[in-house]
Amino acid sequence: MSQLRKRFIRDLRLRNYSESTIKSYVGHIKRMGQHFNRCPSELSSDQIKEYLNFQLEKGMSWSSVNLILSACNCLYKETLNNSEKIESIKRPKSRKTLPVVLSREEVSVLLGSIRNVKHRALMMTIYSAGLRSGEACRLNLTDIDSKRMRIAVRNGKGHKDREVILSEKLLEYLRYYARLYCPKQYLFYGRDISQPISKSTVGKVFKKTLRRCGIRKNASVHTLRHSYATHLLDRGIDLRIIQQLLGHKSIKTTLLYCHLAKDRFGNTKSPLDDLPIK
């Protein structure tokens, strides 16, 4: 697959896909070829469907199957100029699920239980600004604007830049962190000071902390972003402002958090409460 791989990566880069997306797409196509022990260019439409069904039977989520299908679209339609192989495969209907959200008390316990100063500073940054994990990992020192109390998020999802609010409490802790760790370029560097901390490391730290706190929710680092948005909505912050802070292209994406807000049902009670049951 060497030549095909090079052409595929070239086409993805020409479309300005992020390196993480390119890595994901290339990995999915590689594993599909290995499944049939054939070059992906030789696979038929039925084999592609068979592979997608195989992944579903293994328990893969619909969103992940959609990701494989997106990779196939790029490969067959653009790199191989053979759209017929993929046109008969329709995307599965997406399942509408509500994200897991931590309460303010749970976030407080979680952040307070992190003893490593760098890890606590990182998790505080993700929650306080509603950042994606990768956005926090890529932060530079120069992205922290203490005079304007803003954080510049560079090259976020969809290659978009945005500004978010810099928490006063976070700024105080970041100054303490900087005195101890002396970051030079990346605010949160990895083992190599010239490279950012990896997303996988951040994920492991979060999961370990979650277990230590005894929080049984199926949460991930991204849960801090969901919790940030929900807690803002609970405080009465306008949905349009939350949309801008999160960097959502459509307000429909932000509307999801209305289903999680504490006061969404107002003073509505269950009819059971009105029954004279003894």
N, C-alpha and C positions, 0 to 999 in steps of 0.2 A: 504493500500500500504506500510505499515511500513517495513515489511521484504524485499519486492521487492525494496523499496527505498534504504535500507541499502546495498543490493547486487549491485544495480546500481551505487551508489556512490563509493562503493569499487572498482568496475571494472573501473570506470572512473579515479579514483586515481591511480590505477595500470598502467593505460595508460599515467599517468603523465599529465593529463589535469589540467589546472589552476582552482583555486577555483571559479573564475567568470564564467568559461565555465561550470563547474559542476553545479553551481547554476542555470544557464540558462537552461541547458538540463533537470535537475530535474523539474524545473518549467514548461517547455513545456509539459513534459510527464504527470505531475500532472494535468494540465489544460485539456489535451486531455482525461484523465480518467474521470474527472469531467463532461466534455461535454456529455459523454454517461452514466454517473453515474455507471461506471463499472471499475474494475481493468484493467489497461492497458494490462496485460498479457492475458486477455480474449477477447481483441478486434480483429476483423478480418481485413484482408487486405483491404476489401471494406470500412470498418469503418474508417480506417486510411486515405484512399483516400478521404472519405466524409469529414473528419475533415480538411484536408489540403484545400479542395475546399471551405469549410465554411469560413476558415480564409482569403482566397483570395477574396471571395465575400464581406467580411467585410472591405476589403481594405488593408490587410496586404501585405507588399512588398515581392517580389520574394526571396530576400535575407533572409528574416525572415522565409519564408516557407522552404527554404533550411536548415535553422538552425533546424527547427522542424524535418525535415527528417534526419538530422545528428544525432539528439538525438534518433530517432526511430531506426536508424541503430545500434547504440551502444546498445540499450536496447534489441532489438529482436535478433540481430546476436550474441552478446556476453553474455549478462546477462541471456537471456532466451534460447539461443541456438536454435532459431527458425527463421532462415533467410528466410524461404519460405514466411513469412508474408510480408516481405519488398522488396523482390527481384523483384516483378512485378511493383514496384513504381519507375519510372525513375525520375531523378533529372530534374527540369525545366532548360531550357537554360537561362543562366545569361544574364541580360540586361547590355549592355555596356553604362554606363553613365559617363559623365565628372564630376569630383568633383567641388564643389563651391570653388572659390578662392577669397580672398580679395586682393585688390591692396596694394602696399606699403603705400600709403597715408591712406587707410582705416585702415590698421594695426596700423599705427602711431596714428591716431585719437582714435582708440579703446583702445590701451594701455595707452595713455595719459589721457583718461577720467576715469580711475580706481583710485579712491582715497584711497581705502584700500591698505596699503603697502604690506601685505601678498598676497592679490589677484593679485596685479599688478606684484609682483615678480614672482608669479606662472605662470601667462599668458606670461610674458616676457621669462621665462624659456622654456615654451612649444614652443613658436614661434622661439626663437633664436637657439634652438637645434633640432627642428623638432620632438619633443617627442609626443608619444601618451599620452592621459590624465592619464591613469593608471601608466605609466612609471614615469611621473612627480610626481604623488602623492606618489610613493614609494621611491623617492630619499632620501638617507641618507646624512648627513653632510659630511661623509667621501667619498662620490661619487664625490664631487667637488674638483678637483685637480688644484689648482691655480698656482702651479709651472709649470705644463705641459700644462696648459690651456685646460684641457679636463674634460668632464663629463662622468662618468662611468654609463652606463645604465644596471642594473642588471635584469636578468630574464624577458627580453622583450618578445614580441610575439614569440611563438615557443620555449620558454625557452632559448632564446639566449641572451648572453651578448654582448655589443658593446661599443665603445667609440665615443663620439661626441665632437665637438668643443665648448669650453667655451668662450662665447663672453666677451670681455673686459668691455663693457658697462653693461652687465648682472652681471659680477663679482662685479663691483662697487656697483650696486644696491643691490645685495645679501648681501654684507657686511653691508650696511645701514639697510637692513631688519633684519639681524641677531642681530645687536645691539639693535633693538627695541623689537624683539620677542624672542630672546635667545633660539632657537631650540636646543634640546639635542640630539635626534637621527634622527628622520625624519626631513628633511629640511622644509617641509610644513605639520605641524601637525594639527589635528582637534581639537574638543573641549577637548578631552583627549590628553595631550601632548605626551603620549606614543603611540598614534595611528596616522596613516597618515590621512590627509584630504581626504574626500570621493569624488569619481568621480561625484556623484550626486550633491554635493555642488559646484564643479568646473563648472559643466554644467549650474547650475542655475545662478551662477555669470556671466558666459559668455553671456547667453541669456539676462539677465538684462542689461548688459553693451551694448550689441548690440542694444537693443531698445532705450537706452538712447542716443546712438550715432546717431540714425536715419538711421542706415544701414539696408536696406530692404532685403538683400540677405538671403536666407534660409541656414544660416551658423550655425555651431556647433563648439565646442572646437576643433574637429579634423580638421576643416577648417584651423586652424593656422598651422598645420603640412603640409597640402596641399599647403598653401601659401608659407611656408618656402621653400619647394622643388621647386615650380615654380619660386620664386624669385632668387634662386640659379641658376636655368637654364637660367633665363633672364640675369644673370651676366656672363654667359659663363662657369660656372663650369661643368666639365666633368660629364657625366651621370653615369659613374661607381663610381665616388666619392659620388655622391648623393645617389646611391644605397646603398653604405656602411654606409653612415650617417643615412639613414632611416631604415637600417636593413632589406631590402628586400632580400628575398631568390633568386628571379629571376629578371633579368634585365627587363623582360617583364612588370613587375608591375611598375617599375620606368619609362618605356617608355610612360606611360600614360601622364606624365607631359609635354611631347613634344607637345601634342595637346593644351596645355595651355600657352606655351611660347609666349612672345610678338612678336618675330621675326620669328615665324614658317613659315610665308608666304613671308618673305623677303620684296621685293619692289613690290610684286604683287598687282595690282589694280583691282577693279571691272570693267568689260567691259562697264558698264554704264557710267563710267567717261570719256570714249572716244567718246561717242555719241554726235553729235552736236544738242543737245536739247535746244530749246530757251524757 
